Structures are given as C-alpha cells and as structure tokens.
C-alpha cells in the first residue's frame, strides 16, 4: 500500500489498495451508525450492503457480518495475518 504525505501534511493513499482503505473507513462509519450517529447522504448501511452484497436491516445487524466479510477479504488479499 503506497502512502504519500504532502509537504502540507495531507496523507494520500495510492496504488492498488485504495479500495481496501475505503472499506476500512466504511467499517468505521458503520460502527458509528450502529451506535446511533447519523451522516448526510447515503447511509453507511446502504454503502456496506452495496460493497459486500450482504443483507441486513439495521447497521447494528450489519456490523458483525461486514467485519467478518472484510477480515476474510483482507486475509485473502494477504494484507493481514490470520
């Protein structure tokens, strides 16, 4: 995973793992939504459903499913150890 830092301090993710970083950020958004926080635009639940293909009615119901799916994806991509 290529991580670059600009002189101003901005962090930029480049390379083939941009989607992985987006999914990890989505996991955090889903965790916040499950605890009751709201966001503007599409819900984290809707984005997680679209990204993973999993079915759930609430963010709290989706969170453990999404975490397991993401962990399996990261292990399969050899980005983390089992």
C-alpha positions as a Markdown table, in Angstrom:
| # | Residue | x | y | z |
|---|---|---|---|---|
| 1 | Unk | 0.0 | 0.0 | 0.0 |
| 2 | Unk | 1.6 | 3.2 | -1.1 |
| 3 | Unk | 1.1 | 6.1 | 1.4 |
| 4 | Unk | 2.4 | 9.5 | 0.5 |
| 5 | Unk | 2.5 | 12.7 | 2.6 |
| 6 | Unk | 2.5 | 16.1 | 1.1 |
| 7 | Unk | 4.5 | 19.0 | 2.5 |
| 8 | Unk | 1.3 | 20.4 | 3.9 |
| 9 | Unk | 0.7 | 17.2 | 5.9 |
| 10 | Unk | -2.0 | 15.7 | 3.8 |
| 11 | Unk | -1.9 | 11.9 | 3.6 |
| 12 | Unk | -2.6 | 10.3 | 0.2 |
| 13 | Unk | -3.2 | 6.6 | -0.4 |
| 14 | Unk | -2.2 | 5.5 | -3.9 |
| 15 | Unk | -1.8 | 2.2 | -5.7 |
| 16 | Unk | -3.9 | -0.9 | -5.9 |
| 17 | Unk | -5.2 | -0.8 | -2.3 |
| 18 | Unk | -7.3 | 2.4 | -2.4 |
| 19 | Unk | -10.5 | 0.2 | -2.3 |
| 20 | Unk | -9.2 | -1.5 | 0.8 |
| 21 | Unk | -8.7 | 1.8 | 2.6 |
| 22 | Unk | -12.3 | 2.8 | 1.6 |
| 23 | Unk | -13.7 | -0.4 | 3.0 |
| 24 | Unk | -11.8 | 0.1 | 6.3 |
| 25 | Unk | -13.2 | 3.7 | 6.5 |
| 26 | Unk | -16.7 | 2.3 | 5.7 |
| 27 | Unk | -16.3 | -0.1 | 8.7 |
| 28 | Unk | -15.7 | 2.8 | 11.0 |
| 29 | Unk | -18.7 | 4.7 | 9.5 |
| 30 | Unk | -20.9 | 1.6 | 10.0 |
| 31 | Unk | -19.7 | 1.3 | 13.6 |
| 32 | Unk | -20.7 | 4.9 | 14.3 |
| 33 | Unk | -24.1 | 4.5 | 12.6 |
| 34 | Unk | -24.7 | 1.4 | 14.7 |
| 35 | Unk | -24.1 | 3.4 | 17.8 |
| 36 | Unk | -26.7 | 6.0 | 16.8 |
| 37 | Unk | -24.8 | 8.7 | 14.8 |
| 38 | Unk | -26.2 | 9.8 | 11.5 |
| 39 | Unk | -24.5 | 11.0 | 8.4 |
| 40 | Unk | -25.5 | 13.1 | 5.4 |
| 41 | Unk | -26.0 | 11.4 | 2.1 |
| 42 | Unk | -26.3 | 7.7 | 1.7 |
| 43 | Unk | -26.2 | 5.7 | 5.0 |
| 44 | Unk | -23.2 | 3.5 | 5.8 |
| 45 | Unk | -25.6 | 0.6 | 5.9 |
| 46 | Unk | -26.6 | 1.1 | 2.3 |
| 47 | Unk | -22.9 | 1.5 | 1.2 |
| 48 | Unk | -21.9 | -1.6 | 3.1 |
| 49 | Unk | -24.8 | -3.6 | 1.5 |
| 50 | Unk | -23.6 | -2.4 | -1.9 |
| 51 | Unk | -19.9 | -3.2 | -1.3 |
| 52 | Unk | -20.3 | -6.6 | 0.3 |
| 53 | Unk | -23.6 | -8.0 | -1.1 |
| 54 | Unk | -24.7 | -8.9 | 2.5 |
| 55 | Unk | -28.2 | -8.4 | 3.7 |
| 56 | Unk | -29.2 | -6.7 | 7.0 |
| 57 | Unk | -32.0 | -4.4 | 8.1 |
| 58 | Unk | -30.0 | -2.3 | 10.6 |
| 59 | Unk | -26.4 | -1.1 | 11.0 |
| 60 | Unk | -26.1 | -3.0 | 14.2 |
| 61 | Unk | -27.1 | -6.2 | 12.5 |
| 62 | Unk | -24.8 | -5.5 | 9.6 |
| 63 | Unk | -21.7 | -4.6 | 11.6 |
| 64 | Unk | -20.5 | -8.1 | 12.7 |
| 65 | Unk | -21.3 | -9.5 | 9.2 |
| 66 | Unk | -19.4 | -6.7 | 7.5 |
| 67 | Unk | -16.4 | -7.0 | 9.8 |
| 68 | Unk | -16.2 | -10.8 | 9.2 |
| 69 | Unk | -16.5 | -10.2 | 5.4 |
| 70 | Unk | -13.8 | -7.5 | 5.5 |
| 71 | Unk | -11.4 | -9.6 | 7.6 |
| 72 | Unk | -11.8 | -12.5 | 5.2 |
| 73 | Unk | -11.1 | -10.2 | 2.3 |
| 74 | Unk | -8.0 | -8.8 | 3.9 |
| 75 | Unk | -6.7 | -12.3 | 4.7 |
| 76 | Unk | -7.4 | -13.4 | 1.1 |
| 77 | Unk | -5.6 | -10.3 | -0.3 |
| 78 | Unk | -2.7 | -11.2 | 2.1 |
| 79 | Unk | -2.8 | -7.8 | 3.7 |
| 80 | Unk | -3.1 | -9.1 | 7.3 |
| 81 | Unk | -2.0 | -12.3 | 9.0 |
| 82 | Unk | -4.6 | -14.9 | 10.2 |
